[in-house]
Amino acid sequence: MKTNLKTIVKFKPCSKGIVKLMNNLGHKCNRHDWEDVYNSLSKKLQTKGIDFKFILESNGVNDTFWVLRTQPEKIKMLISADIVESVLHIFEKQYPNDMRVRNCIQGVRDYCNGKITKAKLNILKFDAADAADAVAVNTYTAYVVADAAYDVANAASAVVYTSVYAAVDANAYTDVARKKQWKKSEEILLKYI
């Protein structure tokens, strides 16, 4: 997978991330002058393909996930489904008979493969959001669920992260577990890039 500086800039990146990437591409700049440096580049350099593996090595996994917004919706949805599935066991341990999240994950894949309509996916998405509402206990959770209503790829994520933060004992999801999940998410990302 590839993107380019022009596309990344169109999505309004944070100055820290774009400066790091541009410097690693050889376009020396800082947070105050990166836009001027970018604008001074030829159209050829602005649109030159940048491999996602380079972005991962340059900026790390968090920025690489952010840059996914430059990609087609299908790619983002499939990566999201894989990542959500990797933590689905946390939700299913607490709610073993609730298949709404699992169904939404499969729905995302089916939609991306042309097997179901967007209308059907929306039904699955709202079912997953309802599952999130059922375990919601704090305002962060409410925000995640509301956000998920606008993005079909995030509906299942909302319920899984809701279960992680709200339904699972706080001691069960430690910093070590979070770091392990970031590593797992990076491995999933690498399958696509």
C-alpha positions as CSV (number, residue, x, y, z in Angstrom):
1,M,0.0,0.0,0.0
2,K,1.1,3.5,-0.8
3,T,0.1,7.1,-0.2
4,N,1.9,10.4,-0.8
5,L,2.6,13.7,0.9
6,K,-0.1,15.5,-1.0
7,T,-2.8,13.1,0.1
8,I,-1.5,13.1,3.7
9,V,-1.5,16.9,3.9
10,K,-5.1,17.0,2.6
11,F,-6.1,15.1,5.7
12,K,-4.5,17.8,8.0
13,P,-1.9,15.8,9.9
14,C,-0.5,16.8,13.2
15,S,2.7,18.8,12.9
16,K,4.7,16.3,14.9
17,G,3.9,13.4,12.7
18,I,4.3,15.2,9.3
19,V,7.6,16.8,10.4
20,K,8.9,13.4,11.4
21,L,7.9,11.8,8.1
22,M,9.1,14.7,5.9
23,N,12.5,14.7,7.7
24,N,12.8,10.9,7.2
25,L,12.0,11.5,3.5
26,G,14.9,14.0,3.4
27,H,12.8,17.2,3.4
28,K,14.3,18.9,6.4
29,C,11.8,20.9,8.3
30,N,10.4,21.7,11.8
31,R,6.9,22.2,13.2
32,H,7.1,25.9,12.3
33,D,8.1,25.7,8.6
34,W,6.9,22.2,7.4
35,E,4.1,23.7,5.3
36,D,6.5,26.1,3.6
37,V,8.9,23.2,3.0
38,Y,6.0,21.1,1.7
39,N,4.8,23.9,-0.6
40,S,8.3,24.4,-2.0
41,L,8.4,20.7,-3.2
42,S,7.8,20.0,-6.8
43,K,4.4,18.3,-7.7
44,K,6.4,15.2,-8.5
45,L,7.8,15.0,-4.9
46,Q,4.5,15.9,-3.4
47,T,2.8,13.0,-5.2
48,K,5.7,10.5,-5.1
49,G,4.5,7.2,-3.6
50,I,5.3,6.5,0.0
51,D,5.1,2.9,1.1
52,F,3.2,2.2,4.3
53,K,6.1,0.1,5.5
54,F,8.3,3.2,5.3
55,I,5.7,5.2,7.3
56,L,5.6,2.4,9.9
57,E,9.4,2.4,10.3
58,S,9.6,6.2,10.2
59,N,6.7,7.2,12.5
60,G,5.5,4.1,14.3
61,V,2.3,2.2,14.4
62,N,0.0,5.0,15.8
63,D,0.9,7.4,13.0
64,T,0.6,4.6,10.4
65,F,-2.9,3.9,11.6
66,W,-3.7,7.6,11.3
67,V,-2.4,7.6,7.7
68,L,-4.8,4.8,6.8
69,R,-7.4,7.5,6.4
70,T,-5.8,8.2,3.0
71,Q,-6.8,4.8,1.8
72,P,-10.1,3.4,0.4
73,E,-12.8,2.7,2.9
74,K,-12.7,-1.0,2.2
75,I,-9.1,-1.4,3.3
76,K,-9.8,0.6,6.5
77,M,-12.9,-1.6,7.2
78,L,-11.1,-4.9,6.7
79,I,-8.2,-3.9,8.9
80,S,-10.6,-2.6,11.6
81,A,-12.5,-6.0,11.5
82,D,-9.3,-7.9,12.0
83,I,-8.1,-5.7,14.9
84,V,-11.5,-5.8,16.6
85,E,-11.6,-9.6,16.2
86,S,-8.2,-9.8,17.9
87,V,-9.7,-8.5,21.1
88,L,-13.2,-9.9,20.7
89,H,-12.5,-12.6,23.2
90,I,-12.5,-10.0,26.0
91,F,-16.1,-9.0,25.2
92,E,-17.2,-12.6,24.6
93,K,-15.7,-13.8,27.9
94,Q,-18.0,-11.3,29.7
95,Y,-21.0,-11.9,27.3
96,P,-20.6,-15.3,25.8
97,N,-24.1,-15.4,24.3
98,D,-24.1,-12.0,22.7
99,M,-23.2,-12.5,19.0
100,R,-23.9,-8.9,17.9
101,V,-20.3,-7.9,17.8
102,R,-19.1,-11.0,16.0
103,N,-22.0,-10.6,13.5
104,C,-20.9,-7.0,12.9
105,I,-17.3,-8.0,12.3
106,Q,-18.5,-10.6,9.8
107,G,-20.9,-8.1,8.3
108,V,-18.0,-5.7,7.6
109,R,-16.2,-8.5,5.8
110,D,-19.3,-9.5,3.9
111,Y,-20.0,-5.9,2.8
112,C,-16.4,-5.4,1.6
113,N,-16.7,-8.6,-0.4
114,G,-20.0,-7.6,-2.0
115,K,-22.1,-10.2,-0.1
116,I,-24.4,-7.8,1.8
117,T,-25.7,-4.3,1.2
118,K,-24.8,-1.2,3.2
119,A,-28.3,-1.3,4.6
120,K,-27.8,-4.8,6.0
121,L,-24.4,-3.7,7.4
122,N,-26.0,-0.7,9.0
123,I,-28.4,-3.0,10.8
124,L,-25.5,-5.1,12.1
125,K,-23.6,-1.9,13.1
126,F,-26.5,-0.6,15.1
127,D,-26.9,-4.0,16.8
128,A,-23.3,-3.8,17.8
129,A,-23.8,-0.3,19.1
130,D,-26.7,-1.5,21.1
131,A,-24.4,-4.1,22.6
132,A,-22.0,-1.3,23.5
133,D,-24.9,0.6,25.1
134,A,-25.7,-2.4,27.2
135,V,-22.3,-2.4,28.8
136,A,-21.7,1.4,28.8
137,V,-20.8,2.8,32.2
138,N,-18.9,6.0,31.6
139,T,-18.8,9.1,29.3
140,Y,-15.8,7.8,27.3
141,T,-17.9,4.8,26.4
142,A,-20.8,7.0,25.4
143,Y,-18.5,9.0,23.2
144,V,-17.1,5.9,21.5
145,V,-20.6,4.5,20.8
146,A,-21.8,7.8,19.4
147,D,-18.7,8.1,17.2
148,A,-19.3,4.5,15.9
149,A,-22.7,5.5,14.6
150,Y,-21.0,7.6,12.0
151,D,-18.4,5.0,10.8
152,V,-19.4,1.5,9.8
153,A,-15.9,0.2,10.3
154,N,-15.9,1.3,14.0
155,A,-19.2,-0.2,15.2
156,A,-17.7,-3.4,16.4
157,S,-14.6,-1.6,17.7
158,A,-16.9,0.4,19.9
159,V,-18.4,-2.5,21.7
160,V,-15.1,-4.3,22.1
161,Y,-13.3,-1.3,23.6
162,T,-16.4,-0.6,25.7
163,S,-16.1,-4.1,27.1
164,V,-12.4,-3.6,27.7
165,Y,-12.9,-0.3,29.6
166,A,-16.3,-0.9,31.2
167,A,-17.1,-4.5,31.6
168,V,-13.7,-6.1,32.3
169,D,-12.0,-5.7,35.7
170,A,-9.6,-2.7,35.5
171,N,-6.7,-4.9,36.7
172,A,-7.3,-7.4,33.9
173,Y,-6.5,-4.8,31.2
174,T,-3.1,-3.5,32.2
175,D,-0.5,-1.4,30.4
176,V,1.2,-4.6,29.5
177,A,-2.0,-5.9,27.9
178,R,-2.4,-2.6,26.0
179,K,1.2,-2.8,24.7
180,K,0.6,-6.4,23.7
181,Q,-2.5,-5.3,21.8
182,W,-0.7,-2.5,20.0
183,K,1.9,-5.1,18.9
184,K,-0.9,-7.4,17.7
185,S,-2.5,-4.5,15.8
186,E,0.9,-3.8,14.2
187,E,1.1,-7.4,13.0
188,I,-2.4,-7.2,11.5
189,L,-1.5,-3.9,9.8
190,L,1.6,-5.5,8.3
191,K,-0.5,-8.2,6.6
192,Y,-2.1,-5.4,4.6
193,I,0.8,-3.2,3.8
